[in-house]
Structure formats: structure tokens, C-alpha cells
Amino acid sequence: DIAMEDKDYSAQAFLQWFIKEQDEEEEVATDLLEKVKMIKSNPSGLFMLDSKLAQRIYTPAIME
């Protein structure tokens, strides 16, 4: 609200981007948690999940 009141368009854009990123990360974390719950303590399942996570590539966020 403050950014809108002050007509701080840069802050508004940043906050919209930040919230979108947080939503995406929450979705990723929820998905991983569900997979871990499904795997439980199965060593093969944990190994497969670890291998899949190791393939992830970091891409820096770009603000639109």
C-alpha cells in the first residue's frame, strides 16, 4: 500500500516479482516434501531423489 501511495513503481514491480518467486519456491518445497513423505526411508528412493535434485541448474532471477 505504501509503494502505491507513494507511486513508487519500482518498489511495486519488485514486490510483485518477490511474491511470485516466493509462491514458486513454496510450490517446489511442497512437491519435494510430498516426494520425501512418499519415499520414507527407502534408500533407493532417497538416492533417486538426490540424483534428480543434483541435476537442477541454478538460474538467477530476472525481474520483469
Order of alpha helices (4+ residues) and beta strands (2+ residues): alpha-alpha-alpha
